[in-house]
Amino acid sequence: MMKYYKVGTIVGMPTAGCNGDVTRFQMPAATFFMTYNKFLNRDGSQHHAVGVLPDVYCDVKIIDIQRDIDTQLETAKKILR
């Protein structure tokens, strides 16, 4: 919705493209779960297996995590300046 309504700039990395919703099927011998719903973005484009793509890509590096640096926050601050 952020992208569709142009509310702000998305900074970071692509999401997984799965919302985790599953449907339960009750069968006589067993119950099983599977992804059942097809989710689309507001503009009708595919969301599943694509996810949310950021406007500004920002890779998180292990070295930054070890140094306690929030790479995405720092990138967002640079954009705001």
mmCIF file of the N, C-alpha and C atoms, coordinates in Angstrom:
data_MODEL
# 
_entry.id   MODEL 
# 
loop_
_atom_site.group_PDB 
_atom_site.id 
_atom_site.type_symbol 
_atom_site.label_atom_id 
_atom_site.label_alt_id 
_atom_site.label_comp_id 
_atom_site.label_asym_id 
_atom_site.label_entity_id 
_atom_site.label_seq_id 
_atom_site.pdbx_PDB_ins_code 
_atom_site.Cartn_x 
_atom_site.Cartn_y 
_atom_site.Cartn_z 
_atom_site.occupancy 
_atom_site.B_iso_or_equiv 
_atom_site.pdbx_formal_charge 
_atom_site.auth_seq_id 
_atom_site.auth_comp_id 
_atom_site.auth_asym_id 
_atom_site.auth_atom_id 
_atom_site.pdbx_PDB_model_num 
ATOM 1   N N  . MET A 1 1  ? 0.816   -1.181  0.000   1.00 0.00 ? 1  MET A N  1 
ATOM 2   C CA . MET A 1 1  ? 0.000   0.000   0.000   1.00 0.00 ? 1  MET A CA 1 
ATOM 3   C C  . MET A 1 1  ? 0.871   1.261   0.000   1.00 0.00 ? 1  MET A C  1 
ATOM 4   N N  . MET A 1 2  ? 2.030   1.164   0.664   1.00 0.00 ? 2  MET A N  1 
ATOM 5   C CA . MET A 1 2  ? 2.940   2.311   0.681   1.00 0.00 ? 2  MET A CA 1 
ATOM 6   C C  . MET A 1 2  ? 3.344   2.689   -0.742  1.00 0.00 ? 2  MET A C  1 
ATOM 7   N N  . LYS A 1 3  ? 3.695   1.693   -1.547  1.00 0.00 ? 3  LYS A N  1 
ATOM 8   C CA . LYS A 1 3  ? 4.107   1.955   -2.929  1.00 0.00 ? 3  LYS A CA 1 
ATOM 9   C C  . LYS A 1 3  ? 2.936   2.469   -3.761  1.00 0.00 ? 3  LYS A C  1 
ATOM 10  N N  . TYR A 1 4  ? 1.798   1.811   -3.648  1.00 0.00 ? 4  TYR A N  1 
ATOM 11  C CA . TYR A 1 4  ? 0.641   2.146   -4.481  1.00 0.00 ? 4  TYR A CA 1 
ATOM 12  C C  . TYR A 1 4  ? 0.168   3.580   -4.237  1.00 0.00 ? 4  TYR A C  1 
ATOM 13  N N  . TYR A 1 5  ? 0.079   3.968   -2.969  1.00 0.00 ? 5  TYR A N  1 
ATOM 14  C CA . TYR A 1 5  ? -0.404  5.312   -2.637  1.00 0.00 ? 5  TYR A CA 1 
ATOM 15  C C  . TYR A 1 5  ? 0.722   6.337   -2.513  1.00 0.00 ? 5  TYR A C  1 
ATOM 16  N N  . LYS A 1 6  ? 1.962   5.903   -2.763  1.00 0.00 ? 6  LYS A N  1 
ATOM 17  C CA . LYS A 1 6  ? 3.128   6.795   -2.729  1.00 0.00 ? 6  LYS A CA 1 
ATOM 18  C C  . LYS A 1 6  ? 3.197   7.588   -1.422  1.00 0.00 ? 6  LYS A C  1 
ATOM 19  N N  . VAL A 1 7  ? 3.079   6.855   -0.316  1.00 0.00 ? 7  VAL A N  1 
ATOM 20  C CA . VAL A 1 7  ? 3.091   7.461   1.013   1.00 0.00 ? 7  VAL A CA 1 
ATOM 21  C C  . VAL A 1 7  ? 4.511   7.835   1.434   1.00 0.00 ? 7  VAL A C  1 
ATOM 22  N N  . GLY A 1 8  ? 5.484   7.042   1.022   1.00 0.00 ? 8  GLY A N  1 
ATOM 23  C CA . GLY A 1 8  ? 6.861   7.304   1.404   1.00 0.00 ? 8  GLY A CA 1 
ATOM 24  C C  . GLY A 1 8  ? 7.815   6.478   0.569   1.00 0.00 ? 8  GLY A C  1 
ATOM 25  N N  . THR A 1 9  ? 9.071   6.549   0.911   1.00 0.00 ? 9  THR A N  1 
ATOM 26  C CA . THR A 1 9  ? 10.118  5.812   0.225   1.00 0.00 ? 9  THR A CA 1 
ATOM 27  C C  . THR A 1 9  ? 10.462  4.575   1.041   1.00 0.00 ? 9  THR A C  1 
ATOM 28  N N  . ILE A 1 10 ? 10.467  3.419   0.400   1.00 0.00 ? 10 ILE A N  1 
ATOM 29  C CA . ILE A 1 10 ? 10.804  2.167   1.079   1.00 0.00 ? 10 ILE A CA 1 
ATOM 30  C C  . ILE A 1 10 ? 12.295  1.930   0.926   1.00 0.00 ? 10 ILE A C  1 
ATOM 31  N N  . VAL A 1 11 ? 12.986  1.807   2.065   1.00 0.00 ? 11 VAL A N  1 
ATOM 32  C CA . VAL A 1 11 ? 14.435  1.606   2.089   1.00 0.00 ? 11 VAL A CA 1 
ATOM 33  C C  . VAL A 1 11 ? 14.702  0.225   2.673   1.00 0.00 ? 11 VAL A C  1 
ATOM 34  N N  . GLY A 1 12 ? 15.561  -0.533  2.037   1.00 0.00 ? 12 GLY A N  1 
ATOM 35  C CA . GLY A 1 12 ? 15.921  -1.829  2.606   1.00 0.00 ? 12 GLY A CA 1 
ATOM 36  C C  . GLY A 1 12 ? 16.172  -2.881  1.556   1.00 0.00 ? 12 GLY A C  1 
ATOM 37  N N  . MET A 1 13 ? 15.701  -4.084  1.857   1.00 0.00 ? 13 MET A N  1 
ATOM 38  C CA . MET A 1 13 ? 15.881  -5.225  0.974   1.00 0.00 ? 13 MET A CA 1 
ATOM 39  C C  . MET A 1 13 ? 14.514  -5.801  0.627   1.00 0.00 ? 13 MET A C  1 
ATOM 40  N N  . PRO A 1 14 ? 14.397  -6.551  -0.463  1.00 0.00 ? 14 PRO A N  1 
ATOM 41  C CA . PRO A 1 14 ? 13.111  -7.141  -0.821  1.00 0.00 ? 14 PRO A CA 1 
ATOM 42  C C  . PRO A 1 14 ? 12.609  -8.084  0.273   1.00 0.00 ? 14 PRO A C  1 
ATOM 43  N N  . THR A 1 15 ? 11.289  -8.133  0.427   1.00 0.00 ? 15 THR A N  1 
ATOM 44  C CA . THR A 1 15 ? 10.706  -9.070  1.387   1.00 0.00 ? 15 THR A CA 1 
ATOM 45  C C  . THR A 1 15 ? 10.600  -10.446 0.745   1.00 0.00 ? 15 THR A C  1 
ATOM 46  N N  . ALA A 1 16 ? 10.204  -11.426 1.514   1.00 0.00 ? 16 ALA A N  1 
ATOM 47  C CA . ALA A 1 16 ? 10.166  -12.813 1.051   1.00 0.00 ? 16 ALA A CA 1 
ATOM 48  C C  . ALA A 1 16 ? 9.084   -13.071 0.013   1.00 0.00 ? 16 ALA A C  1 
ATOM 49  N N  . GLY A 1 17 ? 8.017   -12.286 0.013   1.00 0.00 ? 17 GLY A N  1 
ATOM 50  C CA . GLY A 1 17 ? 6.963   -12.491 -0.969  1.00 0.00 ? 17 GLY A CA 1 
ATOM 51  C C  . GLY A 1 17 ? 5.950   -13.525 -0.555  1.00 0.00 ? 17 GLY A C  1 
ATOM 52  N N  . CYS A 1 18 ? 5.853   -13.756 0.724   1.00 0.00 ? 18 CYS A N  1 
ATOM 53  C CA . CYS A 1 18 ? 4.871   -14.705 1.229   1.00 0.00 ? 18 CYS A CA 1 
ATOM 54  C C  . CYS A 1 18 ? 4.328   -14.140 2.532   1.00 0.00 ? 18 CYS A C  1 
ATOM 55  N N  . ASN A 1 19 ? 3.024   -14.132 2.668   1.00 0.00 ? 19 ASN A N  1 
ATOM 56  C CA . ASN A 1 19 ? 2.451   -13.552 3.871   1.00 0.00 ? 19 ASN A CA 1 
ATOM 57  C C  . ASN A 1 19 ? 2.213   -14.582 4.973   1.00 0.00 ? 19 ASN A C  1 
ATOM 58  N N  . GLY A 1 20 ? 2.426   -15.843 4.686   1.00 0.00 ? 20 GLY A N  1 
ATOM 59  C CA . GLY A 1 20 ? 2.310   -16.871 5.713   1.00 0.00 ? 20 GLY A CA 1 
ATOM 60  C C  . GLY A 1 20 ? 0.908   -17.401 5.923   1.00 0.00 ? 20 GLY A C  1 
ATOM 61  N N  . ASP A 1 21 ? -0.080  -16.884 5.183   1.00 0.00 ? 21 ASP A N  1 
ATOM 62  C CA . ASP A 1 21 ? -1.448  -17.387 5.345   1.00 0.00 ? 21 ASP A CA 1 
ATOM 63  C C  . ASP A 1 21 ? -1.565  -18.789 4.764   1.00 0.00 ? 21 ASP A C  1 
ATOM 64  N N  . VAL A 1 22 ? -2.125  -19.666 5.541   1.00 0.00 ? 22 VAL A N  1 
ATOM 65  C CA . VAL A 1 22 ? -2.362  -21.030 5.082   1.00 0.00 ? 22 VAL A CA 1 
ATOM 66  C C  . VAL A 1 22 ? -3.821  -21.380 5.322   1.00 0.00 ? 22 VAL A C  1 
ATOM 67  N N  . THR A 1 23 ? -4.292  -22.366 4.614   1.00 0.00 ? 23 THR A N  1 
ATOM 68  C CA . THR A 1 23 ? -5.657  -22.847 4.759   1.00 0.00 ? 23 THR A CA 1 
ATOM 69  C C  . THR A 1 23 ? -5.620  -24.277 5.242   1.00 0.00 ? 23 THR A C  1 
ATOM 70  N N  . ARG A 1 24 ? -6.518  -24.600 6.158   1.00 0.00 ? 24 ARG A N  1 
ATOM 71  C CA . ARG A 1 24 ? -6.590  -25.952 6.724   1.00 0.00 ? 24 ARG A CA 1 
ATOM 72  C C  . ARG A 1 24 ? -7.616  -26.765 5.958   1.00 0.00 ? 24 ARG A C  1 
ATOM 73  N N  . PHE A 1 25 ? -7.218  -27.936 5.544   1.00 0.00 ? 25 PHE A N  1 
ATOM 74  C CA . PHE A 1 25 ? -8.114  -28.867 4.870   1.00 0.00 ? 25 PHE A CA 1 
ATOM 75  C C  . PHE A 1 25 ? -8.344  -30.063 5.791   1.00 0.00 ? 25 PHE A C  1 
ATOM 76  N N  . GLN A 1 26 ? -9.586  -30.243 6.202   1.00 0.00 ? 26 GLN A N  1 
ATOM 77  C CA . GLN A 1 26 ? -9.940  -31.356 7.081   1.00 0.00 ? 26 GLN A CA 1 
ATOM 78  C C  . GLN A 1 26 ? -10.428 -32.509 6.204   1.00 0.00 ? 26 GLN A C  1 
ATOM 79  N N  . MET A 1 27 ? -9.668  -33.593 6.209   1.00 0.00 ? 27 MET A N  1 
ATOM 80  C CA . MET A 1 27 ? -10.019 -34.789 5.439   1.00 0.00 ? 27 MET A CA 1 
ATOM 81  C C  . MET A 1 27 ? -10.428 -35.883 6.423   1.00 0.00 ? 27 MET A C  1 
ATOM 82  N N  . PRO A 1 28 ? -11.085 -36.907 5.976   1.00 0.00 ? 28 PRO A N  1 
ATOM 83  C CA . PRO A 1 28 ? -11.509 -37.976 6.905   1.00 0.00 ? 28 PRO A CA 1 
ATOM 84  C C  . PRO A 1 28 ? -10.340 -38.638 7.638   1.00 0.00 ? 28 PRO A C  1 
ATOM 85  N N  . ALA A 1 29 ? -9.220  -38.811 6.968   1.00 0.00 ? 29 ALA A N  1 
ATOM 86  C CA . ALA A 1 29 ? -8.092  -39.516 7.585   1.00 0.00 ? 29 ALA A CA 1 
ATOM 87  C C  . ALA A 1 29 ? -7.052  -38.575 8.192   1.00 0.00 ? 29 ALA A C  1 
ATOM 88  N N  . ALA A 1 30 ? -7.006  -37.348 7.738   1.00 0.00 ? 30 ALA A N  1 
ATOM 89  C CA . ALA A 1 30 ? -5.961  -36.438 8.222   1.00 0.00 ? 30 ALA A CA 1 
ATOM 90  C C  . ALA A 1 30 ? -6.335  -34.986 7.911   1.00 0.00 ? 30 ALA A C  1 
ATOM 91  N N  . THR A 1 31 ? -5.613  -34.090 8.553   1.00 0.00 ? 31 THR A N  1 
ATOM 92  C CA . THR A 1 31 ? -5.749  -32.669 8.291   1.00 0.00 ? 31 THR A CA 1 
ATOM 93  C C  . THR A 1 31 ? -4.431  -32.185 7.703   1.00 0.00 ? 31 THR A C  1 
ATOM 94  N N  . PHE A 1 32 ? -4.500  -31.364 6.679   1.00 0.00 ? 32 PHE A N  1 
ATOM 95  C CA . PHE A 1 32 ? -3.250  -30.807 6.162   1.00 0.00 ? 32 PHE A CA 1 
ATOM 96  C C  . PHE A 1 32 ? -3.443  -29.324 5.862   1.00 0.00 ? 32 PHE A C  1 
ATOM 97  N N  . PHE A 1 33 ? -2.319  -28.622 5.811   1.00 0.00 ? 33 PHE A N  1 
ATOM 98  C CA . PHE A 1 33 ? -2.297  -27.184 5.588   1.00 0.00 ? 33 PHE A CA 1 
ATOM 99  C C  . PHE A 1 33 ? -1.520  -26.883 4.311   1.00 0.00 ? 33 PHE A C  1 
ATOM 100 N N  . MET A 1 34 ? -1.965  -25.887 3.597   1.00 0.00 ? 34 MET A N  1 
ATOM 101 C CA . MET A 1 34 ? -1.226  -25.460 2.417   1.00 0.00 ? 34 MET A CA 1 
ATOM 102 C C  . MET A 1 34 ? -1.555  -23.997 2.120   1.00 0.00 ? 34 MET A C  1 
ATOM 103 N N  . THR A 1 35 ? -0.645  -23.345 1.398   1.00 0.00 ? 35 THR A N  1 
ATOM 104 C CA . THR A 1 35 ? -0.909  -21.992 0.952   1.00 0.00 ? 35 THR A CA 1 
ATOM 105 C C  . THR A 1 35 ? -2.041  -22.063 -0.059  1.00 0.00 ? 35 THR A C  1 
ATOM 106 N N  . TYR A 1 36 ? -3.055  -21.267 0.160   1.00 0.00 ? 36 TYR A N  1 
ATOM 107 C CA . TYR A 1 36 ? -4.263  -21.397 -0.644  1.00 0.00 ? 36 TYR A CA 1 
ATOM 108 C C  . TYR A 1 36 ? -4.620  -20.121 -1.399  1.00 0.00 ? 36 TYR A C  1 
ATOM 109 N N  . ASN A 1 37 ? -4.336  -19.008 -0.814  1.00 0.00 ? 37 ASN A N  1 
ATOM 110 C CA . ASN A 1 37 ? -4.774  -17.735 -1.374  1.00 0.00 ? 37 ASN A CA 1 
ATOM 111 C C  . ASN A 1 37 ? -3.750  -17.154 -2.339  1.00 0.00 ? 37 ASN A C  1 
ATOM 112 N N  . LYS A 1 38 ? -4.232  -16.476 -3.348  1.00 0.00 ? 38 LYS A N  1 
ATOM 113 C CA . LYS A 1 38 ? -3.370  -15.763 -4.278  1.00 0.00 ? 38 LYS A CA 1 
ATOM 114 C C  . LYS A 1 38 ? -3.428  -14.287 -3.891  1.00 0.00 ? 38 LYS A C  1 
ATOM 115 N N  . PHE A 1 39 ? -2.293  -13.716 -3.568  1.00 0.00 ? 39 PHE A N  1 
ATOM 116 C CA . PHE A 1 39 ? -2.245  -12.324 -3.160  1.00 0.00 ? 39 PHE A CA 1 
ATOM 117 C C  . PHE A 1 39 ? -1.608  -11.489 -4.254  1.00 0.00 ? 39 PHE A C  1 
ATOM 118 N N  . LEU A 1 40 ? -2.224  -10.350 -4.508  1.00 0.00 ? 40 LEU A N  1 
ATOM 119 C CA . LEU A 1 40 ? -1.730  -9.424  -5.521  1.00 0.00 ? 40 LEU A CA 1 
ATOM 120 C C  . LEU A 1 40 ? -1.451  -8.078  -4.865  1.00 0.00 ? 40 LEU A C  1 
ATOM 121 N N  . ASN A 1 41 ? -0.590  -7.307  -5.498  1.00 0.00 ? 41 ASN A N  1 
ATOM 122 C CA . ASN A 1 41 ? -0.374  -5.939  -5.056  1.00 0.00 ? 41 ASN A CA 1 
ATOM 123 C C  . ASN A 1 41 ? -1.595  -5.111  -5.438  1.00 0.00 ? 41 ASN A C  1 
ATOM 124 N N  . ARG A 1 42 ? -1.699  -3.905  -4.924  1.00 0.00 ? 42 ARG A N  1 
ATOM 125 C CA . ARG A 1 42 ? -2.852  -3.050  -5.193  1.00 0.00 ? 42 ARG A CA 1 
ATOM 126 C C  . ARG A 1 42 ? -3.029  -2.771  -6.685  1.00 0.00 ? 42 ARG A C  1 
ATOM 127 N N  . ASP A 1 43 ? -1.916  -2.764  -7.418  1.00 0.00 ? 43 ASP A N  1 
ATOM 128 C CA . ASP A 1 43 ? -2.006  -2.499  -8.858  1.00 0.00 ? 43 ASP A CA 1 
ATOM 129 C C  . ASP A 1 43 ? -2.289  -3.757  -9.677  1.00 0.00 ? 43 ASP A C  1 
ATOM 130 N N  . GLY A 1 44 ? -2.485  -4.893  -9.001  1.00 0.00 ? 44 GLY A N  1 
ATOM 131 C CA . GLY A 1 44 ? -2.793  -6.144  -9.679  1.00 0.00 ? 44 GLY A CA 1 
ATOM 132 C C  . GLY A 1 44 ? -1.582  -6.989  -10.024 1.00 0.00 ? 44 GLY A C  1 
ATOM 133 N N  . SER A 1 45 ? -0.379  -6.495  -9.768  1.00 0.00 ? 45 SER A N  1 
ATOM 134 C CA . SER A 1 45 ? 0.829   -7.277  -10.059 1.00 0.00 ? 45 SER A CA 1 
ATOM 135 C C  . SER A 1 45 ? 1.044   -8.351  -8.997  1.00 0.00 ? 45 SER A C  1 
ATOM 136 N N  . GLN A 1 46 ? 1.841   -9.327  -9.322  1.00 0.00 ? 46 GLN A N  1 
ATOM 137 C CA . GLN A 1 46 ? 2.081   -10.476 -8.449  1.00 0.00 ? 46 GLN A CA 1 
ATOM 138 C C  . GLN A 1 46 ? 2.859   -10.087 -7.195  1.00 0.00 ? 46 GLN A C  1 
ATOM 139 N N  . HIS A 1 47 ? 2.413   -10.580 -6.045  1.00 0.00 ? 47 HIS A N  1 
ATOM 140 C CA . HIS A 1 47 ? 3.130   -10.367 -4.787  1.00 0.00 ? 47 HIS A CA 1 
ATOM 141 C C  . HIS A 1 47 ? 3.846   -11.644 -4.358  1.00 0.00 ? 47 HIS A C  1 
ATOM 142 N N  . HIS A 1 48 ? 3.153   -12.778 -4.483  1.00 0.00 ? 48 HIS A N  1 
ATOM 143 C CA . HIS A 1 48 ? 3.720   -14.048 -4.026  1.00 0.00 ? 48 HIS A CA 1 
ATOM 144 C C  . HIS A 1 48 ? 4.988   -14.375 -4.806  1.00 0.00 ? 48 HIS A C  1 
ATOM 145 N N  . ALA A 1 49 ? 6.056   -14.705 -4.093  1.00 0.00 ? 49 ALA A N  1 
ATOM 146 C CA . ALA A 1 49 ? 7.369   -15.052 -4.639  1.00 0.00 ? 49 ALA A CA 1 
ATOM 147 C C  . ALA A 1 49 ? 8.129   -13.836 -5.169  1.00 0.00 ? 49 ALA A C  1 
ATOM 148 N N  . VAL A 1 50 ? 7.520   -12.649 -5.110  1.00 0.00 ? 50 VAL A N  1 
ATOM 149 C CA . VAL A 1 50 ? 8.196   -11.419 -5.516  1.00 0.00 ? 50 VAL A CA 1 
ATOM 150 C C  . VAL A 1 50 ? 8.430   -10.547 -4.287  1.00 0.00 ? 50 VAL A C  1 
ATOM 151 N N  . GLY A 1 51 ? 7.383   -10.343 -3.507  1.00 0.00 ? 51 GLY A N  1 
ATOM 152 C CA . GLY A 1 51 ? 7.473   -9.539  -2.294  1.00 0.00 ? 51 GLY A CA 1 
ATOM 153 C C  . GLY A 1 51 ? 7.422   -8.051  -2.572  1.00 0.00 ? 51 GLY A C  1 
ATOM 154 N N  . VAL A 1 52 ? 7.797   -7.286  -1.573  1.00 0.00 ? 52 VAL A N  1 
ATOM 155 C CA . VAL A 1 52 ? 7.842   -5.843  -1.689  1.00 0.00 ? 52 VAL A CA 1 
ATOM 156 C C  . VAL A 1 52 ? 9.264   -5.453  -2.079  1.00 0.00 ? 52 VAL A C  1 
ATOM 157 N N  . LEU A 1 53 ? 9.395   -4.778  -3.193  1.00 0.00 ? 53 LEU A N  1 
ATOM 158 C CA . LEU A 1 53 ? 10.712  -4.339  -3.648  1.00 0.00 ? 53 LEU A CA 1 
ATOM 159 C C  . LEU A 1 53 ? 10.938  -2.908  -3.168  1.00 0.00 ? 53 LEU A C  1 
ATOM 160 N N  . PRO A 1 54 ? 12.062  -2.649  -2.533  1.00 0.00 ? 54 PRO A N  1 
ATOM 161 C CA . PRO A 1 54 ? 12.310  -1.305  -1.999  1.00 0.00 ? 54 PRO A CA 1 
ATOM 162 C C  . PRO A 1 54 ? 12.560  -0.295  -3.109  1.00 0.00 ? 54 PRO A C  1 
ATOM 163 N N  . ASP A 1 55 ? 12.286  0.960   -2.804  1.00 0.00 ? 55 ASP A N  1 
ATOM 164 C CA . ASP A 1 55 ? 12.607  2.044   -3.738  1.00 0.00 ? 55 ASP A CA 1 
ATOM 165 C C  . ASP A 1 55 ? 14.109  2.306   -3.736  1.00 0.00 ? 55 ASP A C  1 
ATOM 166 N N  . VAL A 1 56 ? 14.709  2.184   -2.554  1.00 0.00 ? 56 VAL A N  1 
ATOM 167 C CA . VAL A 1 56 ? 16.156  2.349   -2.389  1.00 0.00 ? 56 VAL A CA 1 
ATOM 168 C C  . VAL A 1 56 ? 16.688  1.060   -1.776  1.00 0.00 ? 56 VAL A C  1 
ATOM 169 N N  . TYR A 1 57 ? 17.469  0.321   -2.564  1.00 0.00 ? 57 TYR A N  1 
ATOM 170 C CA . TYR A 1 57 ? 18.026  -0.941  -2.084  1.00 0.00 ? 57 TYR A CA 1 
ATOM 171 C C  . TYR A 1 57 ? 19.182  -0.671  -1.132  1.00 0.00 ? 57 TYR A C  1 
ATOM 172 N N  . CYS A 1 58 ? 19.188  -1.357  -0.015  1.00 0.00 ? 58 CYS A N  1 
ATOM 173 C CA . CYS A 1 58 ? 20.235  -1.190  0.985   1.00 0.00 ? 58 CYS A CA 1 
ATOM 174 C C  . CYS A 1 58 ? 20.598  -2.562  1.530   1.00 0.00 ? 58 CYS A C  1 
ATOM 175 N N  . ASP A 1 59 ? 21.774  -3.025  1.225   1.00 0.00 ? 59 ASP A N  1 
ATOM 176 C CA . ASP A 1 59 ? 22.230  -4.344  1.672   1.00 0.00 ? 59 ASP A CA 1 
ATOM 177 C C  . ASP A 1 59 ? 22.723  -4.273  3.112   1.00 0.00 ? 59 ASP A C  1 
ATOM 178 N N  . VAL A 1 60 ? 22.330  -5.255  3.904   1.00 0.00 ? 60 VAL A N  1 
ATOM 179 C CA . VAL A 1 60 ? 22.790  -5.343  5.291   1.00 0.00 ? 60 VAL A CA 1 
ATOM 180 C C  . VAL A 1 60 ? 23.993  -6.262  5.316   1.00 0.00 ? 60 VAL A C  1 
ATOM 181 N N  . LYS A 1 61 ? 25.110  -5.759  5.807   1.00 0.00 ? 61 LYS A N  1 
ATOM 182 C CA . LYS A 1 61 ? 26.347  -6.541  5.830   1.00 0.00 ? 61 LYS A CA 1 
ATOM 183 C C  . LYS A 1 61 ? 26.612  -7.051  7.245   1.00 0.00 ? 61 LYS A C  1 
ATOM 184 N N  . ILE A 1 62 ? 27.194  -8.229  7.328   1.00 0.00 ? 62 ILE A N  1 
ATOM 185 C CA . ILE A 1 62 ? 27.513  -8.844  8.613   1.00 0.00 ? 62 ILE A CA 1 
ATOM 186 C C  . ILE A 1 62 ? 28.428  -7.940  9.433   1.00 0.00 ? 62 ILE A C  1 
ATOM 187 N N  . ILE A 1 63 ? 29.376  -7.317  8.780   1.00 0.00 ? 63 ILE A N  1 
ATOM 188 C CA . ILE A 1 63 ? 30.334  -6.457  9.496   1.00 0.00 ? 63 ILE A CA 1 
ATOM 189 C C  . ILE A 1 63 ? 29.614  -5.293  10.168  1.00 0.00 ? 63 ILE A C  1 
ATOM 190 N N  . ASP A 1 64 ? 28.580  -4.749  9.502   1.00 0.00 ? 64 ASP A N  1 
ATOM 191 C CA . ASP A 1 64 ? 27.805  -3.665  10.107  1.00 0.00 ? 64 ASP A CA 1 
ATOM 192 C C  . ASP A 1 64 ? 27.026  -4.153  11.324  1.00 0.00 ? 64 ASP A C  1 
ATOM 193 N N  . ILE A 1 65 ? 26.477  -5.351  11.236  1.00 0.00 ? 65 ILE A N  1 
ATOM 194 C CA . ILE A 1 65 ? 25.744  -5.928  12.374  1.00 0.00 ? 65 ILE A CA 1 
ATOM 195 C C  . ILE A 1 65 ? 26.689  -6.114  13.550  1.00 0.00 ? 65 ILE A C  1 
ATOM 196 N N  . GLN A 1 66 ? 27.897  -6.603  13.284  1.00 0.00 ? 66 GLN A N  1 
ATOM 197 C CA . GLN A 1 66 ? 28.882  -6.801  14.345  1.00 0.00 ? 66 GLN A CA 1 
ATOM 198 C C  . GLN A 1 66 ? 29.298  -5.478  14.973  1.00 0.00 ? 66 GLN A C  1 
ATOM 199 N N  . ARG A 1 67 ? 29.308  -4.426  14.189  1.00 0.00 ? 67 ARG A N  1 
ATOM 200 C CA . ARG A 1 67 ? 29.686  -3.095  14.698  1.00 0.00 ? 67 ARG A CA 1 
ATOM 201 C C  . ARG A 1 67 ? 28.480  -2.326  15.253  1.00 0.00 ? 67 ARG A C  1 
ATOM 202 N N  . ASP A 1 68 ? 27.310  -2.981  15.285  1.00 0.00 ? 68 ASP A N  1 
ATOM 203 C CA . ASP A 1 68 ? 26.079  -2.392  15.817  1.00 0.00 ? 68 ASP A CA 1 
ATOM 204 C C  . ASP A 1 68 ? 25.653  -1.158  15.017  1.00 0.00 ? 68 ASP A C  1 
ATOM 205 N N  . ILE A 1 69 ? 25.766  -1.266  13.682  1.00 0.00 ? 69 ILE A N  1 
ATOM 206 C CA . ILE A 1 69 ? 25.352  -0.186  12.781  1.00 0.00 ? 69 ILE A CA 1 
ATOM 207 C C  . ILE A 1 69 ? 24.088  -0.627  12.062  1.00 0.00 ? 69 ILE A C  1 
ATOM 208 N N  . ASP A 1 70 ? 23.052  0.202   12.094  1.00 0.00 ? 70 ASP A N  1 
ATOM 209 C CA . ASP A 1 70 ? 21.816  -0.079  11.386  1.00 0.00 ? 70 ASP A CA 1 
ATOM 210 C C  . ASP A 1 70 ? 21.929  0.531   9.984   1.00 0.00 ? 70 ASP A C  1 
ATOM 211 N N  . THR A 1 71 ? 22.332  -0.283  9.028   1.00 0.00 ? 71 THR A N  1 
ATOM 212 C CA . THR A 1 71 ? 22.596  0.179   7.672   1.00 0.00 ? 71 THR A CA 1 
ATOM 213 C C  . THR A 1 71 ? 21.359  0.802   7.035   1.00 0.00 ? 71 THR A C  1 
ATOM 214 N N  . GLN A 1 72 ? 20.212  0.190   7.246   1.00 0.00 ? 72 GLN A N  1 
ATOM 215 C CA . GLN A 1 72 ? 18.987  0.702   6.637   1.00 0.00 ? 72 GLN A CA 1 
ATOM 216 C C  . GLN A 1 72 ? 18.600  2.052   7.229   1.00 0.00 ? 72 GLN A C  1 
ATOM 217 N N  . LEU A 1 73 ? 18.731  2.198   8.533   1.00 0.00 ? 73 LEU A N  1 
ATOM 218 C CA . LEU A 1 73 ? 18.425  3.475   9.173   1.00 0.00 ? 73 LEU A CA 1 
ATOM 219 C C  . LEU A 1 73 ? 19.389  4.558   8.706   1.00 0.00 ? 73 LEU A C  1 
ATOM 220 N N  . GLU A 1 74 ? 20.660  4.237   8.601   1.00 0.00 ? 74 GLU A N  1 
ATOM 221 C CA . GLU A 1 74 ? 21.651  5.215   8.142   1.00 0.00 ? 74 GLU A CA 1 
ATOM 222 C C  . GLU A 1 74 ? 21.373  5.643   6.700   1.00 0.00 ? 74 GLU A C  1 
ATOM 223 N N  . THR A 1 75 ? 20.970  4.710   5.860   1.00 0.00 ? 75 THR A N  1 
ATOM 224 C CA . THR A 1 75 ? 20.629  5.033   4.467   1.00 0.00 ? 75 THR A CA 1 
ATOM 225 C C  . THR A 1 75 ? 19.414  5.948   4.427   1.00 0.00 ? 75 THR A C  1 
ATOM 226 N N  . ALA A 1 76 ? 18.408  5.650   5.239   1.00 0.00 ? 76 ALA A N  1 
ATOM 227 C CA . ALA A 1 76 ? 17.204  6.487   5.292   1.00 0.00 ? 76 ALA A CA 1 
ATOM 228 C C  . ALA A 1 76 ? 17.543  7.906   5.775   1.00 0.00 ? 76 ALA A C  1 
ATOM 229 N N  . LYS A 1 77 ? 18.434  8.008   6.732   1.00 0.00 ? 77 LYS A N  1 
ATOM 230 C CA . LYS A 1 77 ? 18.841  9.331   7.227   1.00 0.00 ? 77 LYS A CA 1 
ATOM 231 C C  . LYS A 1 77 ? 19.553  10.127  6.135   1.00 0.00 ? 77 LYS A C  1 
ATOM 232 N N  . LYS A 1 78 ? 20.373  9.460   5.320   1.00 0.00 ? 78 LYS A N  1 
ATOM 233 C CA . LYS A 1 78 ? 21.050  10.139  4.209   1.00 0.00 ? 78 LYS A CA 1 
ATOM 234 C C  . LYS A 1 78 ? 20.034  10.656  3.193   1.00 0.00 ? 78 LYS A C  1 
ATOM 235 N N  . ILE A 1 79 ? 18.991  9.884   2.937   1.00 0.00 ? 79 ILE A N  1 
ATOM 236 C CA . ILE A 1 79 ? 17.951  10.296  1.982   1.00 0.00 ? 79 ILE A CA 1 
ATOM 237 C C  . ILE A 1 79 ? 17.226  11.533  2.515   1.00 0.00 ? 79 ILE A C  1 
ATOM 238 N N  . LEU A 1 80 ? 16.956  11.549  3.816   1.00 0.00 ? 80 LEU A N  1 
ATOM 239 C CA . LEU A 1 80 ? 16.241  12.669  4.414   1.00 0.00 ? 80 LEU A CA 1 
ATOM 240 C C  . LEU A 1 80 ? 17.064  13.947  4.427   1.00 0.00 ? 80 LEU A C  1 
ATOM 241 N N  . ARG A 1 81 ? 18.367  13.791  4.503   1.00 0.00 ? 81 ARG A N  1 
ATOM 242 C CA . ARG A 1 81 ? 19.243  14.987  4.499   1.00 0.00 ? 81 ARG A CA 1 
ATOM 243 C C  . ARG A 1 81 ? 19.273  15.541  3.116   1.00 0.00 ? 81 ARG A C  1 
# 
